[in-house]
Amino acid sequence: MYYNGARPYSKETNPLVLTGNDPKVRVVEEGDRVFVHFAAGPELEQAVTTLVTTEILGKAVVSQLPYENPDGSPLTVDTDYSGAKRKAARPTAGPFEHPGQGDLKLKVW
């Protein structure tokens, strides 16, 4: 998903470009905690997505090695930033799986 004038990678398939949409993303510190605030609409559910895997990522440019788990096994990003399980089919775009709609406040740390 690309908001507010951001442009997708030229080789990306099915990008969702929302030129006039500003999610008003901001990072807020509250004591020793950090939160990301943003306005989420139904567009989060409209993006055509798939789980990120070793196969999709390909090889790193410099090392020409595949992206993989520390033990050498293939990588599948099937949990979000907070550890929640991602949907196997059409996971939510971004670091948080199904965060909801409206003005959101999500804990980063």
KAGI-V102951 format. One record per backbone hydrogen bond with DSSP energy under -1.0 kcal/mol. CO is the residue of the C=O (numbers start at 1). NH is the residue of the N-H. E is the energy in kcal/mol with one decimal. If there is no record, write none. Layout:
{{CO & NH & E} {CO & NH & E}}
This chain:
{{2 & 18 & -3.7} {3 & 6 & -2.3} {9 & 12 & -1.9} {16 & 2 & -2.6} {18 & 4 & -1.5} {18 & 21 & -1.7} {21 & 4 & -1.5} {23 & 39 & -3.4} {26 & 37 & -3.2} {28 & 35 & -2.7} {30 & 33 & -1.7} {33 & 30 & -3.0} {34 & 108 & -3.2} {34 & 109 & -1.4} {35 & 28 & -2.9} {36 & 106 & -2.7} {37 & 26 & -2.2} {38 & 104 & -3.3} {40 & 102 & -3.8} {41 & 44 & -1.5} {42 & 45 & -1.4} {43 & 47 & -1.0} {52 & 77 & -3.2} {53 & 57 & -2.4} {54 & 58 & -1.8} {58 & 67 & -1.2} {60 & 64 & -1.5} {65 & 60 & -2.8} {69 & 72 & -2.5} {73 & 69 & -2.8} {75 & 54 & -2.0} {76 & 78 & -1.7} {78 & 86 & -3.0} {80 & 83 & -1.8} {84 & 80 & -2.6} {95 & 81 & -3.1} {102 & 40 & -2.9} {104 & 38 & -1.7} {106 & 36 & -2.7}}
